[in-house]
Amino acid sequence: MAYFERMHREYPQKSIEFVRCIAQADLVALHTHQIWPDDDQYVTMDFFRFDAMGKICEHWDSIQQIPKTSKNPNTMY
């Protein structure tokens, strides 16, 4: 929580859109679109596993910057 609170203080203009959320049993996957200051954009995937008490016990993530220009018309979503 401290990390997210600090990020909110340091980057109040940052936004995160949850594109997809998938849950099954003790696993959750989040697909997000992040927009940082100066229109710096990222696609992120976060994967969580929860224990029997509902607390996060494992977390993996992947992040890729969205290029300002693309060589094709395909989006990253």
Secondary structure as UniProt FT lines:
FT   HELIX           2..10
FT   TURN            12..13
FT   STRAND          15..24
FT   TURN            25..26
FT   STRAND          27..36
FT   HELIX           37..39
FT   STRAND          40..50
FT   TURN            52..53
FT   STRAND          56..65
//
